[in-house]
């Protein structure tokens, strides 16, 4: 039983040292795919879902590309719900809304480090001139 899903590239790297030849390894991978026991799409969706609790789309895209997932699939699974994820992450980390420019900048840097886009951060009112007119 598999403990977690693997991408095709990831599984090929793991099995390569143990395979008698590259052709045998490719045959095994094709057979696993035909039996639906190996699926890049299933892996990408699961990985994106598990990373989405803590990270934004940019970080998820980098991770999936590093695992050998094709660009079209990476774009599809990483683009869903970035704004909602950012809000949820901020609510878990910070109990009170940001009241000063410094607090908003700190939260913006936090989200940026987690892989959220500038547009998402700006939409939340954490950067640029948005919400700074009251100071």
C-alpha positions as protocol buffer text, in pm:
chain_id: "A"
residue {
  index: 1
  type: UNK
  ca { x: 0 y: 0 z: 0 }
}
residue {
  index: 2
  type: UNK
  ca { x: 128 y: 346 z: -90 }
}
residue {
  index: 3
  type: UNK
  ca { x: 161 y: 586 z: 201 }
}
residue {
  index: 4
  type: UNK
  ca { x: 116 y: 888 z: -27 }
}
residue {
  index: 5
  type: UNK
  ca { x: 73 y: 968 z: -393 }
}
residue {
  index: 6
  type: UNK
  ca { x: 384 y: 1020 z: -606 }
}
residue {
  index: 7
  type: UNK
  ca { x: 429 y: 1204 z: -932 }
}
residue {
  index: 8
  type: UNK
  ca { x: 554 y: 1002 z: -1229 }
}
residue {
  index: 9
  type: UNK
  ca { x: 895 y: 1178 z: -1221 }
}
residue {
  index: 10
  type: UNK
  ca { x: 928 y: 1133 z: -846 }
}
residue {
  index: 11
  type: UNK
  ca { x: 852 y: 759 z: -865 }
}
residue {
  index: 12
  type: UNK
  ca { x: 1090 y: 717 z: -1161 }
}
residue {
  index: 13
  type: UNK
  ca { x: 1372 y: 879 z: -959 }
}
residue {
  index: 14
  type: UNK
  ca { x: 1302 y: 654 z: -661 }
}
residue {
  index: 15
  type: UNK
  ca { x: 1289 y: 334 z: -864 }
}
residue {
  index: 16
  type: UNK
  ca { x: 1570 y: 413 z: -1109 }
}
residue {
  index: 17
  type: UNK
  ca { x: 1855 y: 275 z: -894 }
}
residue {
  index: 18
  type: UNK
  ca { x: 1668 y: -56 z: -857 }
}
residue {
  index: 19
  type: UNK
  ca { x: 1557 y: -105 z: -1219 }
}
residue {
  index: 20
  type: UNK
  ca { x: 1744 y: -343 z: -1447 }
}
residue {
  index: 21
  type: UNK
  ca { x: 1703 y: -101 z: -1740 }
}
residue {
  index: 22
  type: UNK
  ca { x: 1535 y: 225 z: -1832 }
}
residue {
  index: 23
  type: UNK
  ca { x: 1298 y: 40 z: -2068 }
}
residue {
  index: 24
  type: UNK
  ca { x: 1175 y: -189 z: -1790 }
}
residue {
  index: 25
  type: UNK
  ca { x: 1121 y: 111 z: -1563 }
}
residue {
  index: 26
  type: UNK
  ca { x: 924 y: 297 z: -1833 }
}
residue {
  index: 27
  type: UNK
  ca { x: 713 y: -14 z: -1892 }
}
residue {
  index: 28
  type: UNK
  ca { x: 635 y: -40 z: -1522 }
}
residue {
  index: 29
  type: UNK
  ca { x: 538 y: 327 z: -1501 }
}
residue {
  index: 30
  type: UNK
  ca { x: 311 y: 297 z: -1808 }
}
residue {
  index: 31
  type: UNK
  ca { x: 144 y: -10 z: -1659 }
}
residue {
  index: 32
  type: UNK
  ca { x: 85 y: 168 z: -1326 }
}
residue {
  index: 33
  type: UNK
  ca { x: -68 y: 460 z: -1516 }
}
residue {
  index: 34
  type: UNK
  ca { x: -292 y: 233 z: -1724 }
}
residue {
  index: 35
  type: UNK
  ca { x: -417 y: 67 z: -1402 }
}
residue {
  index: 36
  type: UNK
  ca { x: -482 y: 413 z: -1251 }
}
residue {
  index: 37
  type: UNK
  ca { x: -238 y: 336 z: -971 }
}
residue {
  index: 38
  type: UNK
  ca { x: -16 y: 627 z: -1076 }
}
residue {
  index: 39
  type: UNK
  ca { x: -166 y: 963 z: -1170 }
}
residue {
  index: 40
  type: UNK
  ca { x: 3 y: 1300 z: -1196 }
}
residue {
  index: 41
  type: UNK
  ca { x: -337 y: 1467 z: -1180 }
}
residue {
  index: 42
  type: UNK
  ca { x: -435 y: 1290 z: -858 }
}
residue {
  index: 43
  type: UNK
  ca { x: -93 y: 1365 z: -709 }
}
residue {
  index: 44
  type: UNK
  ca { x: -112 y: 1735 z: -806 }
}
residue {
  index: 45
  type: UNK
  ca { x: -461 y: 1779 z: -665 }
}
residue {
  index: 46
  type: UNK
  ca { x: -372 y: 1610 z: -337 }
}
residue {
  index: 47
  type: UNK
  ca { x: -43 y: 1796 z: -300 }
}
residue {
  index: 48
  type: UNK
  ca { x: -204 y: 2132 z: -381 }
}
residue {
  index: 49
  type: UNK
  ca { x: -480 y: 2061 z: -130 }
}
residue {
  index: 50
  type: UNK
  ca { x: -234 y: 1974 z: 148 }
}
residue {
  index: 51
  type: UNK
  ca { x: -13 y: 2278 z: 78 }
}
residue {
  index: 52
  type: UNK
  ca { x: -311 y: 2515 z: 46 }
}
residue {
  index: 53
  type: UNK
  ca { x: -362 y: 2524 z: 421 }
}
residue {
  index: 54
  type: UNK
  ca { x: -38 y: 2716 z: 464 }
}
residue {
  index: 55
  type: UNK
  ca { x: 76 y: 2848 z: 126 }
}
residue {
  index: 56
  type: UNK
  ca { x: -29 y: 3060 z: -169 }
}
residue {
  index: 57
  type: UNK
  ca { x: -46 y: 2976 z: -537 }
}
residue {
  index: 58
  type: UNK
  ca { x: 315 y: 3075 z: -618 }
}
residue {
  index: 59
  type: UNK
  ca { x: 460 y: 2842 z: -355 }
}
residue {
  index: 60
  type: UNK
  ca { x: 229 y: 2558 z: -463 }
}
residue {
  index: 61
  type: UNK
  ca { x: 328 y: 2609 z: -830 }
}
residue {
  index: 62
  type: UNK
  ca { x: 700 y: 2593 z: -744 }
}
residue {
  index: 63
  type: UNK
  ca { x: 652 y: 2275 z: -544 }
}
residue {
  index: 64
  type: UNK
  ca { x: 450 y: 2098 z: -814 }
}
residue {
  index: 65
  type: UNK
  ca { x: 692 y: 2197 z: -1090 }
}
residue {
  index: 66
  type: UNK
  ca { x: 980 y: 2063 z: -881 }
}
residue {
  index: 67
  type: UNK
  ca { x: 793 y: 1730 z: -864 }
}
residue {
  index: 68
  type: UNK
  ca { x: 772 y: 1713 z: -1245 }
}
residue {
  index: 69
  type: UNK
  ca { x: 408 y: 1815 z: -1296 }
}
residue {
  index: 70
  type: UNK
  ca { x: 327 y: 1972 z: -1635 }
}
residue {
  index: 71
  type: UNK
  ca { x: 248 y: 2345 z: -1647 }
}
residue {
  index: 72
  type: UNK
  ca { x: -118 y: 2319 z: -1754 }
}
residue {
  index: 73
  type: UNK
  ca { x: -199 y: 2094 z: -1458 }
}
residue {
  index: 74
  type: UNK
  ca { x: 5 y: 2311 z: -1220 }
}
residue {
  index: 75
  type: UNK
  ca { x: -188 y: 2622 z: -1325 }
}
residue {
  index: 76
  type: UNK
  ca { x: -525 y: 2450 z: -1290 }
}
residue {
  index: 77
  type: UNK
  ca { x: -476 y: 2311 z: -939 }
}
residue {
  index: 78
  type: UNK
  ca { x: -286 y: 2605 z: -788 }
}
residue {
  index: 79
  type: UNK
  ca { x: -510 y: 2893 z: -894 }
}
residue {
  index: 80
  type: UNK
  ca { x: -817 y: 2802 z: -695 }
}
residue {
  index: 81
  type: UNK
  ca { x: -918 y: 3019 z: -398 }
}
residue {
  index: 82
  type: UNK
  ca { x: -600 y: 3218 z: -329 }
}
residue {
  index: 83
  type: UNK
  ca { x: -784 y: 3510 z: -167 }
}
residue {
  index: 84
  type: UNK
  ca { x: -987 y: 3286 z: 64 }
}
residue {
  index: 85
  type: UNK
  ca { x: -675 y: 3092 z: 166 }
}
residue {
  index: 86
  type: UNK
  ca { x: -489 y: 3415 z: 247 }
}
residue {
  index: 87
  type: UNK
  ca { x: -779 y: 3538 z: 462 }
}
residue {
  index: 88
  type: UNK
  ca { x: -797 y: 3206 z: 649 }
}
residue {
  index: 89
  type: UNK
  ca { x: -422 y: 3200 z: 712 }
}
residue {
  index: 90
  type: UNK
  ca { x: -427 y: 3557 z: 846 }
}
residue {
  index: 91
  type: UNK
  ca { x: -724 y: 3480 z: 1071 }
}
residue {
  index: 92
  type: UNK
  ca { x: -544 y: 3177 z: 1218 }
}
residue {
  index: 93
  type: UNK
  ca { x: -218 y: 3365 z: 1276 }
}
residue {
  index: 94
  type: UNK
  ca { x: -352 y: 3704 z: 1387 }
}
residue {
  index: 95
  type: UNK
  ca { x: -658 y: 3734 z: 1609 }
}
residue {
  index: 96
  type: UNK
  ca { x: -702 y: 4112 z: 1571 }
}
residue {
  index: 97
  type: UNK
  ca { x: -716 y: 4320 z: 1251 }
}
residue {
  index: 98
  type: UNK
  ca { x: -404 y: 4521 z: 1170 }
}
residue {
  index: 99
  type: UNK
  ca { x: -438 y: 4873 z: 1309 }
}
residue {
  index: 100
  type: UNK
  ca { x: -110 y: 5038 z: 1207 }
}
residue {
  index: 101
  type: UNK
  ca { x: 85 y: 5070 z: 886 }
}
residue {
  index: 102
  type: UNK
  ca { x: 367 y: 4864 z: 1040 }
}
residue {
  index: 103
  type: UNK
  ca { x: 132 y: 4579 z: 1131 }
}
residue {
  index: 104
  type: UNK
  ca { x: -16 y: 4575 z: 779 }
}
residue {
  index: 105
  type: UNK
  ca { x: 336 y: 4571 z: 629 }
}
residue {
  index: 106
  type: UNK
  ca { x: 437 y: 4285 z: 858 }
}
residue {
  index: 107
  type: UNK
  ca { x: 133 y: 4082 z: 754 }
}
residue {
  index: 108
  type: UNK
  ca { x: 194 y: 4161 z: 387 }
}
residue {
  index: 109
  type: UNK
  ca { x: 553 y: 4034 z: 417 }
}
residue {
  index: 110
  type: UNK
  ca { x: 426 y: 3722 z: 595 }
}
residue {
  index: 111
  type: UNK
  ca { x: 182 y: 3645 z: 313 }
}
residue {
  index: 112
  type: UNK
  ca { x: 442 y: 3723 z: 48 }
}
residue {
  index: 113
  type: UNK
  ca { x: 678 y: 3472 z: 209 }
}
residue {
  index: 114
  type: UNK
  ca { x: 400 y: 3215 z: 198 }
}
residue {
  index: 115
  type: UNK
  ca { x: 368 y: 3253 z: -181 }
}
residue {
  index: 116
  type: UNK
  ca { x: 73 y: 3488 z: -215 }
}
residue {
  index: 117
  type: UNK
  ca { x: 69 y: 3738 z: -501 }
}
residue {
  index: 118
  type: UNK
  ca { x: 88 y: 4113 z: -463 }
}
residue {
  index: 119
  type: UNK
  ca { x: -266 y: 4138 z: -605 }
}
residue {
  index: 120
  type: UNK
  ca { x: -401 y: 3910 z: -333 }
}
residue {
  index: 121
  type: UNK
  ca { x: -216 y: 4103 z: -62 }
}
residue {
  index: 122
  type: UNK
  ca { x: -337 y: 4436 z: -206 }
}
residue {
  index: 123
  type: UNK
  ca { x: -696 y: 4307 z: -223 }
}
residue {
  index: 124
  type: UNK
  ca { x: -676 y: 4230 z: 149 }
}
residue {
  index: 125
  type: UNK
  ca { x: -573 y: 4593 z: 210 }
}
residue {
  index: 126
  type: UNK
  ca { x: -226 y: 4515 z: 343 }
}
residue {
  index: 127
  type: UNK
  ca { x: -3 y: 4707 z: 102 }
}
residue {
  index: 128
  type: UNK
  ca { x: 11 y: 5010 z: -122 }
}
residue {
  index: 129
  type: UNK
  ca { x: -188 y: 5321 z: -39 }
}
residue {
  index: 130
  type: UNK
  ca { x: -504 y: 5121 z: 37 }
}
residue {
  index: 131
  type: UNK
  ca { x: -638 y: 5182 z: 392 }
}
residue {
  index: 132
  type: UNK
  ca { x: -355 y: 5424 z: 474 }
}
residue {
  index: 133
  type: UNK
  ca { x: -562 y: 5742 z: 431 }
}
residue {
  index: 134
  type: UNK
  ca { x: -677 y: 5731 z: 795 }
}
residue {
  index: 135
  type: UNK
  ca { x: -323 y: 5786 z: 924 }
}
